[in-house]
Amino acid sequence: MSQLPDVPLDQEVLVDVKPAYRADESSQQESRYVFSYTVTIHNHSKRSVQLLARHWRITQGSGEVQEVRGKGVVGQQPMIGPGQNFCYTSRAILDGPVGVMEGAYTCVDTASQRPFEVTIAPFRLAGPNQIH
């Protein structure tokens, strides 16, 4: 029987998100507020992991919630080696100037093929002149 890692992988694979308002793509008249977000996934474990799927929960300022699920991120299912990072940028379009995103990645330990979830903490999307 294989020995489990000392620390669960979901605690050693961490996610940082940096959102940004895209004024050049947004239109207040059309109720279209575009945000980019750059995600960095840090693998602090001693094992290689692969990101298989994503699940986002996007809450509009109006309270409306949208769920987004899909394979991988930006068309990839990246392999992230021990001590490595994977970074990508994507976007979200809201109908108001404020919202919140949160979610999870489904990953797999490539050695054991054991799946695990990595939580993405809630982060705020806010256009210009919004209270932070």
C-alpha positions as CSV (number, residue, x, y, z in Angstrom):
1,M,0.0,0.0,0.0
2,S,1.4,3.4,-0.9
3,Q,2.0,6.0,1.8
4,L,-0.1,9.1,1.7
5,P,1.8,12.5,1.7
6,D,2.2,14.1,5.1
7,V,0.1,17.1,4.0
8,P,-3.0,16.7,1.8
9,L,-2.3,17.9,-1.8
10,D,-5.3,20.3,-1.6
11,Q,-3.3,22.2,1.1
12,E,0.0,22.2,-0.9
13,V,-1.5,23.4,-4.2
14,L,-2.4,27.1,-3.7
15,V,-4.1,29.6,-6.0
16,D,-3.5,33.4,-6.2
17,V,-5.8,35.5,-8.3
18,K,-5.3,39.1,-9.5
19,P,-8.4,40.7,-11.0
20,A,-8.4,43.9,-13.2
21,Y,-11.2,46.0,-14.7
22,R,-11.0,46.3,-18.5
23,A,-12.4,49.7,-19.3
24,D,-11.4,49.4,-23.0
25,E,-13.8,46.4,-23.4
26,S,-16.6,47.6,-21.1
27,S,-19.7,49.7,-21.8
28,Q,-21.7,51.2,-19.0
29,Q,-24.5,52.0,-21.6
30,E,-24.7,48.3,-22.5
31,S,-24.4,47.1,-18.9
32,R,-21.2,45.2,-19.9
33,Y,-18.4,45.2,-17.4
34,V,-15.4,43.2,-18.4
35,F,-12.8,41.9,-15.9
36,S,-9.6,40.0,-16.6
37,Y,-8.2,37.8,-13.9
38,T,-4.7,36.3,-13.8
39,V,-4.4,33.1,-11.9
40,T,-1.2,31.6,-10.6
41,I,-1.4,28.0,-9.4
42,H,1.5,27.1,-7.0
43,N,2.4,23.5,-6.5
44,H,4.3,23.4,-3.2
45,S,4.1,19.6,-3.0
46,K,6.8,17.0,-3.9
47,R,4.4,15.4,-6.4
48,S,3.3,16.3,-10.0
49,V,-0.3,17.3,-10.4
50,Q,-2.5,17.9,-13.4
51,L,-5.4,20.3,-13.5
52,L,-8.3,18.5,-15.1
53,A,-11.4,20.8,-14.7
54,R,-12.6,24.0,-13.3
55,H,-15.8,25.2,-11.5
56,W,-16.5,28.9,-11.1
57,R,-19.3,30.5,-9.2
58,I,-19.8,34.1,-10.4
59,T,-22.1,36.3,-8.3
60,Q,-23.2,39.5,-9.9
61,G,-23.8,42.6,-7.9
62,S,-27.6,42.0,-8.4
63,G,-27.2,38.7,-6.6
64,E,-27.6,36.6,-9.7
65,V,-25.3,33.6,-9.7
66,Q,-23.8,31.9,-12.7
67,E,-22.0,28.5,-12.5
68,V,-19.3,27.7,-15.0
69,R,-17.8,24.3,-15.4
70,G,-15.4,22.9,-17.9
71,K,-12.3,20.9,-18.8
72,G,-9.0,22.5,-17.8
73,V,-8.3,26.2,-18.1
74,V,-7.8,28.3,-21.3
75,G,-7.9,25.2,-23.4
76,Q,-5.2,23.4,-21.4
77,Q,-5.1,20.7,-18.7
78,P,-1.6,21.7,-17.4
79,M,0.8,19.4,-15.6
80,I,2.4,21.2,-12.7
81,G,5.6,19.7,-11.4
82,P,6.9,19.8,-7.8
83,G,7.8,23.4,-6.9
84,Q,6.4,24.8,-10.2
85,N,3.7,27.3,-11.0
86,F,1.2,27.6,-13.8
87,C,-0.1,31.0,-14.7
88,Y,-2.9,32.1,-17.1
89,T,-5.3,35.0,-17.7
90,S,-9.0,34.8,-18.5
91,R,-12.0,37.1,-18.3
92,A,-15.5,37.4,-17.0
93,I,-18.3,39.7,-18.2
94,L,-20.7,41.0,-15.7
95,D,-23.9,43.1,-16.1
96,G,-22.9,45.4,-13.3
97,P,-19.7,47.0,-12.0
98,V,-19.3,44.7,-9.0
99,G,-19.2,41.0,-8.5
100,V,-17.5,38.1,-6.7
101,M,-15.9,35.0,-8.2
102,E,-14.9,31.8,-6.3
103,G,-14.6,28.2,-7.3
104,A,-12.4,25.1,-7.4
105,Y,-10.1,23.1,-9.6
106,T,-10.3,19.4,-9.9
107,C,-6.7,18.0,-10.0
108,V,-5.1,14.6,-10.0
109,D,-1.9,13.4,-8.3
110,T,-0.2,12.0,-11.4
111,A,1.6,9.2,-9.5
112,S,-1.4,7.7,-7.7
113,Q,-4.1,9.1,-10.1
114,R,-6.0,10.2,-7.0
115,P,-8.2,13.2,-7.7
116,F,-8.5,16.1,-5.3
117,E,-10.1,19.6,-5.2
118,V,-8.3,22.9,-4.9
119,T,-10.4,25.7,-3.5
120,I,-10.3,29.1,-5.1
121,A,-11.1,31.7,-2.4
122,P,-13.6,34.4,-3.3
123,F,-12.2,37.5,-4.9
124,R,-13.9,40.8,-5.8
125,L,-14.4,42.2,-9.2
126,A,-15.0,46.0,-9.0
127,G,-15.1,48.6,-11.7
128,P,-13.9,52.2,-11.3
129,N,-15.3,54.4,-8.5
130,Q,-16.6,51.3,-6.6
131,I,-16.1,51.1,-2.9
132,H,-13.5,48.4,-2.1
